[in-house]
Amino acid sequence: MSEHARKRARAVLRGRDDGNIILLPDRSFVGWYRHITLVLLALAYLVGICATERCSIAPPTPSGPPSTSAVLALTVPEVRHLLARLIWPAPSSARLVLAWSWWRRSHQYRASYYHTKRRLKAA
């Protein structure tokens, strides 16, 4: 192992111990700043999509079991998954991807309803 590699390994270990960000010699602050800016911009875009979709969904009624058409609001990971599948589609159609998302969110909504119901009954 070269001296440079040993110094780099020690710097990374020190960074993990005290929680500081280590800017290694092969990474510049400008590159890190551009990367973080793009990541935050992408996150803001996904959150905007989620917020827009939440405004268009009617709130669920608290009484009675959930209907088959009730779904949870879109989450950031769900939007990221949908956009990835629609922009870089696998061998499937957009209708199939959207149907899968609808089924998944519907299933999550029913699971959440019955989980909450069971926890309230136990309390």
C-alpha positions, 0 to 999 in steps of 0.5 A, spaced: 500 500 500 502 506 498 503 512 502 498 516 499 493 510 500 495 510 507 494 517 508 487 517 505 485 511 509 486 514 515 483 521 513 477 517 511 477 513 518 478 520 522 472 523 518 467 517 520 470 517 527 468 525 528 462 525 523 466 531 519 466 531 511 472 529 508 474 532 502 479 528 499 484 530 494 481 528 488 474 531 490 473 539 489 468 543 493 465 545 487 464 538 484 461 537 491 457 543 491 454 542 484 452 535 486 449 537 492 445 542 488 443 538 483 440 532 488 436 538 492 433 540 486 431 533 484 428 532 491 424 539 490 422 537 484 419 530 487 416 534 493 412 538 488 409 533 484 407 529 491 404 536 493 400 537 487 398 530 487 396 531 494 391 537 493 388 533 488 386 527 492 380 527 496 381 526 504 379 519 506 373 518 511 375 516 518 369 511 519 368 505 516 373 500 512 377 503 506 374 503 500 377 499 494 379 506 490 382 509 496 390 510 496 395 513 500 398 520 497 404 519 493 411 519 496 417 522 494 420 514 493 414 512 489 414 519 484 422 517 483 420 510 482 414 512 477 419 517 473 424 512 473 420 507 470 416 512 465 423 515 463 427 509 462 421 504 461 423 496 462 419 492 457 412 494 459 407 499 458 406 506 462 399 503 463 402 497 467 406 501 471 401 506 473 396 500 475 402 497 479 403 504 483 395 504 484 395 497 486 401 498 491 398 505 494 391 502 495 394 496 498 398 500 503 392 504 505 388 498 507 394 495 511 395 502 514 388 502 516 387 495 519 394 496 522 391 503 526 385 499 527 388 493 531 393 498 535 387 502 537 383 496 539 389 494 543 390 500 547 
